Each structure stands twice: as structure tokens, then as C-alpha cells.
Amino acid sequence: MIDRRSFIAASIATMLVAGGTAAKSQRQPQPQTFDYGPAKLDIYAPAGAKNLPVVFFVHGGTWQFGKRSQVGAKPAFLLANGFCFVSIDYRMLPEAEVATQAGDVEKAYAYVRANIAKHGGDPDRIVGMGHSAGCHLIALTGMRGGLPGVAGLILDDSRAYDLAALEKSGGMIRAYARVFADPSQWAALSPASYVDGRKHPPTFIAYSRADGREEQSTAFAKRLRATGTAVTLFDGSAYTHMSINRDFGEDGDALTAAALAFLKSTVA
């Protein structure tokens, strides 16, 4: 278990300050935008990039809202630390149900894997990352094998890992009940359903102090570890559900330090 205090070790802090200072001292990088079929995605890459690891990001918004441009300091920070960064749009409810959204994520990933080398990224060193609804979609597609070759996963604050268990514990709040209205689909849309004994890519799981996040994240981490999957569980109880995403890439942010260490160990 990693908590907010114990992770601010001198070596990580030094690495973060260097990266964060570089990110803040430069102008926010501008992406190139591409149409991958169902929607568009943005690719951020340093000038002259070659064979860099890639972070593939899926935004949140209760499966109904959000857009690929809502990335905060992530692109500048990650580019300053030797990564390419990709942020995608996907079709929203009510136009597209969650199963369709997961398919969009997989199509976007396939496009990136086929084309990222042209922009200086390494298609064999892609880490999927998502917040909130995007966290659920990355977990779902990553666990079911829809992101072939993915090197790792960063799951940032969801409780939609096991929908049947969520209902049983009383956590199927109104917003979730509207999105996951059909119980017959819960198994197919639950990332936990695909943790079936296979070893999965290294996974970083963070949770905020929002209701149910710690319990569901801890249970999912335990289930993954039982398969032999390497799991980092980050105690983000100092964060709200929004700040755990918004603060990523900011100077001195503990989650950023922990996630960067995970990235470096996974795809460096």
C-alpha cells in the first residue's frame, strides 16, 4: 500500500520537481488531431521524438460528458518526462451505451498502436490510463484483452469494477443505476469478470476519498494480485474524486510521483 506521505521520498521528489518544473516552464504543447473512426483523438509528442513510451488517456464524465481536451497538466508533464501522450474522445450516452464506448476505446487504441511510431512513440510501450468513467473503460478493455500488447494500466478512481458486488453492497447509486440499468449486462461490463486466473499487465490503482472508492479498489486489487499480476495500490484519500485527476502533473503532487515511478518501472 502506498500512502500520500510515505511516497514522497527524496529520489521521487527530485524526479517530480525536475519534470514538473520543465512542464511549467514550457508552453502547453499542442496536439495533432486524428479521426480514428467513431470519434477523434489527440496525439502530443515532443519535437524529434523517437521510440518513446506512450500514455493513452480516456477521460471521465459519468459516461455522458467530457472531452479529450480536458487533460490539464498531463501532456506538458509527461512530454517533459520522456513520454508521448494521447487523449481520446468516445461516443457518449445516450448516443452510445457503455458497451459501444468500450468498443470505441479499443478502436482508438488499435489506431494508436498502428500509427504512433510515425509520431515518435513505441507501439509496444503503451500504458492505458483513465479517470472515473474512463477508468472503468480502461479497466474493462484492458482486462478483457481489448488492448492487445498494452504494457500497463493506470486506473484512477472508479467503483465500477464489479457491478454485481456494487449492487449487493448498496453502492449502485442513482447515476450508476441509470448507466447500468440492465442487470443482465453487469457481468459483461464489469472488469472483475475478466480477472479469471490469467496474469494481467502491471496495474496501478488509485482511489480518492469519495464513497466506495477505497473498498471497491482494494477488492479489485486483491483479485488481480491473486492472479500474479503486479499491482500498485495508491491511497488517495487526501483527494476528492475530481482533484485526483485534476492535480496530475502539478508540482509536488503525490499521485503524480507515484504514477511516474510506476511508468518508469513499467515502460522505461
C-alpha positions as CSV (number, residue, x, y, z in Angstrom):
1,M,0.0,0.0,0.0
2,I,1.3,3.4,-0.9
3,D,0.1,6.4,1.0
4,R,0.5,10.1,0.4
5,R,3.3,10.6,3.0
6,S,5.4,7.6,2.5
7,F,5.8,8.1,-1.2
8,I,7.4,11.5,-1.1
9,A,10.9,10.0,-0.9
10,A,13.8,12.2,-1.9
11,S,14.6,10.5,-5.2
12,I,11.0,10.6,-6.4
13,A,10.5,14.2,-5.3
14,T,13.6,15.2,-7.2
15,M,12.4,13.5,-10.3
16,L,9.0,15.1,-10.0
17,V,10.3,18.6,-9.4
18,A,12.6,18.3,-12.4
19,G,9.8,17.1,-14.6
20,G,7.2,19.4,-13.2
21,T,9.4,22.5,-13.5
22,A,10.2,21.6,-17.1
23,A,6.5,21.2,-17.8
24,K,5.6,24.5,-16.3
25,S,8.4,26.4,-17.9
26,Q,7.3,25.5,-21.4
27,R,4.1,26.4,-23.2
28,Q,1.3,23.9,-23.1
29,P,2.1,21.5,-26.0
30,Q,-0.3,21.5,-29.0
31,P,-1.6,18.1,-30.2
32,Q,-2.2,16.7,-33.7
33,T,-5.8,15.6,-34.1
34,F,-6.8,12.5,-35.9
35,D,-10.1,10.7,-36.7
36,Y,-10.0,7.1,-35.7
37,G,-13.5,6.2,-36.9
38,P,-16.1,6.7,-34.2
39,A,-14.5,9.9,-32.9
40,K,-11.3,11.9,-32.7
41,L,-8.1,11.6,-30.7
42,D,-5.2,14.0,-29.9
43,I,-1.5,12.9,-30.1
44,Y,1.0,15.0,-28.1
45,A,4.6,14.3,-28.9
46,P,7.9,16.1,-28.3
47,A,9.7,17.5,-31.4
48,G,12.1,14.9,-32.7
49,A,10.5,12.2,-30.6
50,K,11.6,8.6,-31.4
51,N,10.6,5.4,-29.8
52,L,9.2,7.0,-26.7
53,P,6.7,5.2,-24.3
54,V,3.1,6.4,-24.6
55,V,0.3,7.2,-22.2
56,F,-3.1,6.5,-23.7
57,F,-5.7,8.5,-21.7
58,V,-9.5,8.1,-21.5
59,H,-11.4,11.0,-19.8
60,G,-14.3,10.6,-17.4
61,G,-17.7,12.2,-17.1
62,T,-20.2,9.6,-16.0
63,W,-20.1,8.0,-19.5
64,Q,-22.2,11.1,-20.6
65,F,-19.9,14.1,-20.6
66,G,-16.3,15.1,-21.1
67,K,-14.0,15.7,-24.0
68,R,-10.4,14.8,-25.0
69,S,-9.1,18.3,-24.4
70,Q,-9.7,18.1,-20.6
71,V,-6.3,16.9,-19.8
72,G,-4.9,19.6,-17.5
73,A,-1.1,19.4,-17.0
74,K,-0.8,15.8,-18.2
75,P,0.6,16.5,-21.7
76,A,3.2,19.0,-20.6
77,F,4.3,16.9,-17.6
78,L,4.5,13.6,-19.5
79,L,6.3,15.1,-22.5
80,A,8.8,16.7,-20.2
81,N,9.4,13.3,-18.7
82,G,10.0,11.4,-21.9
83,F,6.6,10.2,-23.0
84,C,4.1,10.7,-25.8
85,F,0.6,11.4,-24.7
86,V,-2.7,10.5,-26.4
87,S,-6.2,11.6,-25.3
88,I,-9.3,10.3,-27.0
89,D,-12.9,11.2,-27.4
90,Y,-15.5,8.4,-27.5
91,R,-19.3,8.5,-28.1
92,M,-21.4,9.5,-25.1
93,L,-24.6,8.3,-23.6
94,P,-27.4,8.4,-24.7
95,E,-26.0,8.1,-28.3
96,A,-23.8,5.1,-27.4
97,E,-24.2,2.7,-24.5
98,V,-21.3,1.6,-22.4
99,A,-20.6,-1.5,-24.4
100,T,-20.2,0.7,-27.5
101,Q,-18.0,3.1,-25.7
102,A,-15.7,0.3,-24.7
103,G,-15.6,-0.7,-28.4
104,D,-14.6,2.9,-29.2
105,V,-11.7,2.8,-26.8
106,E,-10.5,-0.4,-28.4
107,K,-10.7,1.1,-31.8
108,A,-8.8,4.2,-30.7
109,Y,-6.1,2.1,-29.1
110,A,-5.8,0.0,-32.3
111,Y,-5.4,3.2,-34.3
112,V,-2.7,4.5,-31.9
113,R,-0.8,1.2,-31.9
114,A,-0.8,1.2,-35.7
115,N,0.2,4.8,-36.1
116,I,2.1,6.1,-33.1
117,A,5.5,5.2,-34.4
118,K,5.0,8.0,-37.0
119,H,4.9,10.4,-34.1
120,G,7.8,9.1,-32.2
121,G,6.0,6.7,-29.9
122,D,6.7,3.0,-29.3
123,P,3.7,0.8,-30.0
124,D,5.0,-1.9,-27.7
125,R,5.2,0.5,-24.7
126,I,1.7,1.9,-24.4
127,V,0.2,2.4,-20.9
128,G,-3.6,2.8,-20.7
129,M,-4.9,5.4,-18.3
130,G,-8.4,6.6,-17.3
131,H,-10.2,8.6,-14.7
132,S,-13.7,7.9,-13.4
133,A,-15.8,6.6,-16.3
134,G,-12.6,6.5,-18.3
135,C,-11.0,4.4,-15.5
136,H,-13.8,1.9,-15.9
137,L,-13.5,1.7,-19.6
138,I,-9.7,1.3,-19.5
139,A,-10.1,-1.4,-16.8
140,L,-12.8,-3.2,-18.8
141,T,-11.0,-3.1,-22.1
142,G,-7.6,-3.9,-20.6
143,M,-8.9,-6.9,-18.6
144,R,-10.9,-8.4,-21.4
145,G,-7.9,-8.3,-23.8
146,G,-9.2,-5.5,-25.9
147,L,-5.9,-3.6,-25.7
148,P,-3.5,-6.1,-27.2
149,G,0.1,-5.6,-26.2
150,V,-0.7,-2.9,-23.6
151,A,2.2,-2.6,-21.3
152,G,0.4,-1.4,-18.2
153,L,-2.8,0.2,-16.8
154,I,-3.3,3.3,-14.6
155,L,-6.8,3.1,-13.1
156,D,-7.7,6.4,-11.5
157,D,-10.7,6.3,-9.2
158,S,-13.7,4.2,-10.1
159,R,-16.0,1.9,-8.1
160,A,-17.4,0.2,-11.3
161,Y,-15.0,-2.7,-11.1
162,D,-17.7,-5.3,-10.1
163,L,-21.2,-4.1,-10.7
164,A,-23.0,-7.1,-9.1
165,A,-20.9,-6.7,-5.9
166,L,-21.5,-2.9,-6.0
167,E,-25.3,-3.5,-6.1
168,K,-25.0,-6.0,-3.2
169,S,-23.1,-3.5,-1.1
170,G,-25.6,-0.8,-1.7
171,G,-23.3,1.2,-3.9
172,M,-25.3,1.3,-7.1
173,I,-26.2,5.0,-6.7
174,R,-28.7,6.7,-8.9
175,A,-26.1,7.8,-11.5
176,Y,-24.7,4.3,-11.8
177,A,-28.2,2.7,-11.9
178,R,-29.1,4.9,-14.9
179,V,-26.0,3.9,-16.8
180,F,-26.1,0.2,-15.9
181,A,-29.8,-0.2,-15.9
182,D,-29.8,-3.8,-17.3
183,P,-28.5,-6.3,-14.7
184,S,-28.1,-8.9,-17.5
185,Q,-25.2,-6.8,-18.8
186,W,-23.4,-6.3,-15.5
187,A,-21.1,-9.3,-15.8
188,A,-20.0,-8.3,-19.3
189,L,-19.4,-4.7,-18.3
190,S,-17.5,-5.5,-15.1
191,P,-13.7,-5.5,-15.3
192,A,-13.6,-8.0,-12.5
193,S,-15.4,-10.6,-14.7
194,Y,-12.2,-10.9,-16.8
195,V,-9.8,-11.5,-13.9
196,D,-10.1,-15.2,-14.4
197,G,-6.7,-16.5,-13.4
198,R,-4.7,-15.0,-16.3
199,K,-1.9,-12.7,-15.4
200,H,-2.7,-9.2,-16.5
201,P,-0.4,-6.2,-17.3
202,P,1.1,-4.4,-14.3
203,T,-1.7,-2.2,-12.9
204,F,-1.7,1.0,-10.8
205,I,-4.9,1.5,-8.9
206,A,-5.6,4.9,-7.2
207,Y,-8.7,5.8,-5.2
208,S,-10.0,9.0,-3.7
209,R,-12.0,9.6,-0.5
210,A,-15.3,9.5,-2.5
211,D,-17.8,7.0,-1.2
212,G,-17.0,3.4,-2.1
213,R,-13.7,4.0,-3.9
214,E,-11.4,2.5,-1.3
215,E,-13.5,-0.6,-0.8
216,Q,-14.0,-1.4,-4.5
217,S,-10.4,-0.5,-5.5
218,T,-9.0,-2.6,-2.7
219,A,-11.2,-5.6,-3.6
220,F,-10.2,-5.3,-7.3
221,A,-6.5,-5.1,-6.4
222,K,-6.8,-8.2,-4.2
223,R,-8.5,-10.1,-7.0
224,L,-5.8,-9.1,-9.5
225,R,-2.9,-9.9,-7.2
226,A,-4.3,-13.4,-6.8
227,T,-3.6,-14.0,-10.5
228,G,0.1,-13.0,-10.0
229,T,-0.5,-9.6,-11.6
230,A,1.8,-6.8,-10.3
231,V,-0.5,-4.3,-8.6
232,T,0.3,-0.9,-7.1
233,L,-2.5,0.4,-4.8
234,F,-2.3,4.1,-4.1
235,D,-4.1,5.6,-1.1
236,G,-5.5,8.8,-2.5
237,S,-7.8,9.6,0.4
238,A,-6.4,13.1,0.6
239,Y,-8.0,13.8,-2.8
240,T,-11.6,14.4,-3.9
241,H,-12.8,12.4,-6.9
242,M,-12.1,15.5,-9.1
243,S,-8.7,16.6,-7.7
244,I,-7.2,13.1,-8.0
245,N,-7.4,13.7,-11.8
246,R,-7.1,17.5,-11.9
247,D,-3.8,17.6,-9.9
248,F,-1.9,15.1,-12.1
249,G,1.2,16.8,-13.4
250,E,1.2,19.6,-10.8
251,D,4.4,20.3,-8.8
252,G,4.6,18.3,-5.6
253,D,1.6,16.1,-6.3
254,A,1.9,12.7,-4.6
255,L,-0.2,10.7,-7.1
256,T,1.9,12.1,-10.0
257,A,5.1,11.0,-8.2
258,A,3.7,7.5,-7.6
259,A,2.3,7.2,-11.2
260,L,5.5,8.4,-12.7
261,A,7.5,5.8,-10.7
262,F,5.1,3.1,-11.9
263,L,5.5,4.3,-15.5
264,K,9.3,4.4,-15.3
265,S,9.4,0.9,-13.8
266,T,6.9,-0.5,-16.4
267,V,8.0,1.1,-19.7
268,A,11.4,2.7,-19.2
